[in-house]
Each structure stands twice: as structure tokens, then as C-alpha cells.
Amino acid sequence: MRGIAFRGLLIRHLILPGGLEDTKEALDFVKNNLSPETLVNHMNQYYPTHLAYKYDELNRRLTFIFSHFVYIIYKAEKYIQAS
């Protein structure tokens, strides 16, 4: 079967608004301390609920451009590693 993980490590990383630096830090940690081959699922479905309205930095959704920018950075780093 294709597309199904049978073993290994899959990290699910929730991207928060304004969290580009945190995301880069998390990816660097995975690359440097685990393995560049580790699968990372970038979850861009953050939706502000409950008390998020109290915090300006969390009281908004991710933009389409931001979430795809993170994906492009991740793929570029994987490509550079493979070269």
C-alpha cells in the first residue's frame, strides 16, 4: 500500500498565527536531534475559540499564504539536504 505509514515517527506540528520562528525552531530541532527523514505534518487548521479573543496574537486565523510559506520552507530544506 502507498501513503500509509507502517512504522516510524510522525510529528504533528500545529502552526499558530505569528509562529513562523517557532515553526522554524521546531523543524531545526527535528532535523538536528532526530532525523532529517522524520515525517512532519504541518497542521494549519488553527481556529481561535474560547478565550483566544483575549490575546491579539491568537485572535486570528492563519492566512493561506503563511501556511504555504511554512510548507515551502520545509520542502526546500528537505531538497537541500538531499542534494
C-alpha positions as CSV (number, residue, x, y, z in Angstrom):
1,M,0.0,0.0,0.0
2,R,1.2,3.5,-0.7
3,G,0.7,6.5,1.5
4,I,0.2,4.6,4.7
5,A,2.9,4.6,7.5
6,F,3.5,1.2,9.0
7,R,6.2,2.3,11.4
8,G,8.4,5.2,12.3
9,L,7.8,8.6,13.8
10,L,5.3,11.2,12.6
11,I,5.3,14.6,14.3
12,R,2.2,16.7,14.1
13,H,3.1,20.4,14.4
14,L,0.2,23.0,14.9
15,I,1.1,26.3,13.3
16,L,-0.1,29.3,15.2
17,P,-0.6,32.8,13.9
18,G,2.7,34.7,14.0
19,G,4.5,31.5,14.9
20,L,7.0,31.3,12.0
21,E,10.0,31.5,14.2
22,D,8.6,28.8,16.5
23,T,7.9,26.6,13.5
24,K,11.5,27.1,12.2
25,E,12.8,26.2,15.6
26,A,10.7,23.0,15.8
27,L,11.9,21.9,12.3
28,D,15.5,22.6,13.2
29,F,15.1,20.6,16.4
30,V,13.7,17.7,14.4
31,K,16.4,17.9,11.7
32,N,19.3,18.2,14.2
33,N,18.2,16.0,17.0
34,L,16.0,13.3,15.5
35,S,16.4,12.9,11.7
36,P,16.0,14.9,8.6
37,E,13.9,11.9,7.4
38,T,11.3,12.3,10.2
39,L,7.9,12.9,8.8
40,V,6.3,16.2,9.9
41,N,2.6,17.0,9.5
42,H,2.1,20.8,9.4
43,M,-1.3,21.4,10.7
44,N,-2.6,24.8,9.6
45,Q,-6.2,24.4,10.8
46,Y,-5.8,26.6,13.9
47,Y,-9.1,28.4,14.7
48,P,-9.4,30.9,17.5
49,T,-12.0,29.7,20.1
50,H,-12.9,30.0,23.7
51,L,-10.6,32.7,25.3
52,A,-8.4,33.4,22.3
53,Y,-10.2,36.7,21.8
54,K,-8.3,37.9,24.9
55,Y,-4.9,37.6,23.1
56,D,-4.4,39.7,20.0
57,E,-1.7,37.3,18.7
58,L,-4.1,34.3,18.8
59,N,-7.3,36.0,17.9
60,R,-7.0,35.4,14.2
61,R,-6.7,32.5,11.8
62,L,-3.7,31.7,9.7
63,T,-3.5,33.1,6.2
64,F,-3.3,30.8,3.3
65,I,0.0,32.4,2.2
66,F,1.6,32.0,5.7
67,S,0.7,28.3,6.0
68,H,2.0,27.6,2.5
69,F,5.2,29.6,3.1
70,V,5.9,27.2,6.0
71,Y,5.4,24.2,3.7
72,I,7.7,25.7,1.1
73,I,10.5,26.3,3.6
74,Y,10.1,22.7,4.9
75,K,10.3,21.3,1.4
76,A,13.2,23.5,0.4
77,E,15.2,22.3,3.4
78,K,14.5,18.7,2.6
79,Y,15.6,19.3,-1.0
80,I,18.8,21.0,0.0
81,Q,19.6,18.1,2.4
82,A,19.1,15.6,-0.4
83,S,21.4,17.4,-2.8
